[in-house]
Amino acid sequence: MAGWLVVLLTFCACSDGSRLAGRTMDHAPAIFPDYTDVTIPYNIAPLHFAMADSGDCEQAYAAFELDGRTEEVKAKNGQFGISLRAWRKLLEHAAGKTMQVTLTVRTNGEWARYPAFKIHVAEEPADPYIAYRLIEPGYEVWNEMGIYQRNIENFDESAIVTNAHTKYNCMNCHSFCMQNPEMMLFHYRASFAGTMRLHDGRIEKLNTTTPETMSALTYPSWHPSGKYVAFSINNIKQAFHTADRNRIEVFDLASDVAVYDVNRHEIITAPPLFSKNVFETFPTFSPDGRTLYFCSADSMEMPQNYTNIKYSLCAVAFDPEMRRFGTQVDTLYNAKKMKKSVSFPRVSPDGRFLMFTLSGYGNFSIWHKDADLYLLHLDSRQITPLDAINSSETESYHSWSSNSRWVVFSSRRIDGLYTRLYLAHVDGQGQVSKPLLLPQKETDFYGQFMKSYNIPEFITGKVRKNSYDFSRKAMNDEGIQVSFAKKQGPAVK
């Protein structure tokens, strides 16, 4: 709430006998965001929160205690905030430890103390930035949109690129090579169309539609070397429901997968990825660059079969030195047997886990209320639902931190309409913690902000190029025409 006062005091200065002698409540406080028992990185911004039932509250204090140090905050109207300086002091040596937060409130002249709740501090930090697109939560009407970056160590947000200078066109599918802010790409659609590729401070515009492909390149995944980018090639359509609980449906009439060679400006592919009988989409490389994972479904007449189509999770070998693909497709999740559909596969940088979204049908699950996150253990091939971070609403886009210990994912769990970002810790055995909503400076921010967060991506630093740099290149450069390689080398055995 703009203008609310936060006073930071030491514990001793704020304490008084009447408050300490107050009664003890028999239940935990209801707060928003719900930061009770969450696990946080030690480089996260302060967790500001509000009491959900603070209407009759006359005074309220929150005491943050960790490793022998206490900071106490006095709030107005149940709104709690701790200064960045005090928060950093608390977390200075907090890795692997647990913070306790105790709330005391005065109502009708009487003091009461709630049982302390815990905040666990992980031993590993998260990457300091998250990039995301901000857009209205629907495809019927939109105008302004942009790709932004947020410093999670404070509350600073800045635009990487917006469509204000490019006739308010669509921009989508931003992606980074191994969380590197200097190796990025995204697409402009409609006006000044092209794929914009950032590499070591240089911007390149690519025209990726060829006579051999049905469309421009779509959903990307970088090869860890930075020399290739895997893309889907999709003929995408959408429909809008008036009575279905899944409000919007996005589906493919056809789709393929190919790999773009950034040095030769060529598209390469192979029969297991490029077939009229199969819909292939959402490719993603393994961290060693020798396996390409993707989603695959038998082709069907669409849209009449949109609730029947189900995508499996598949893998094929790739030889980056010889630009060759394998001939054998390995199915890791068989949709025909399991009766559900995979989308958005993403491999952890340490190569141990693959996280994906699972829903009842289709491949674009961001509006499917049953969409949940699952984890594939790549060594044992065991698949487990991530119950600790799933909800009754949609969980969809997700990405890994560079150290493989954190994921950021989008969820509609607050109201079923807007996607917000959550962080969760993943330990070495694939166990996930209770997620925390991305902290904001104002505790009622999410109730007033009318845009959804789309495609969250961890990055290890700040993107230094700005919207003017990208838009100038898009408007003034005709772009490099990408070609389709006619001959492929022998397949990987």
Salt bridges, closest charged atoms under 4 A:
ASP26 OD1 - HIS27 ND1 3.04
ASP34 OD2 - LYS434 NZ 2.92
GLU58 OE1 - ARG106 NE 3.24
ASP67 OD2 - LYS97 NZ 2.85
GLU71 OE2 - ARG69 NH2 2.77
GLU72 OE2 - ARG19 NH1 3.26
GLU124 OE1 - HIS425 NE2 2.84
GLU136 OE2 - LYS451 NZ 2.95
ASP200 OD2 - HIS199 NE2 3.12
GLU204 OE1 - ARG197 NH1 2.99
GLU204 OE2 - HIS265 NE2 3.94
GLU212 OE2 - LYS486 NZ 2.13
GLU249 OE1 - HIS241 NE2 3.83
GLU249 OE2 - HIS368 NE2 2.99
ASP261 OD2 - ARG264 NE 3.87
ASP261 OD2 - ARG323 NH1 3.01
GLU266 OE1 - ARG323 NH2 2.98
ASP298 OD2 - LYS336 NZ 2.86
ASP319 OD1 - ARG290 NH1 3.90
GLU321 OE1 - ARG290 NH2 2.73
ASP330 OD2 - ARG381 NH2 2.35
ASP350 OD2 - ARG405 NH2 3.76
GLU393 OE1 - LYS369 NZ 2.94
GLU395 OE2 - ARG413 NH2 3.11
ASP415 OD2 - ARG420 NH1 2.91
GLU457 OE2 - ARG346 NH1 2.99
ASP477 OD2 - LYS473 NZ 2.80
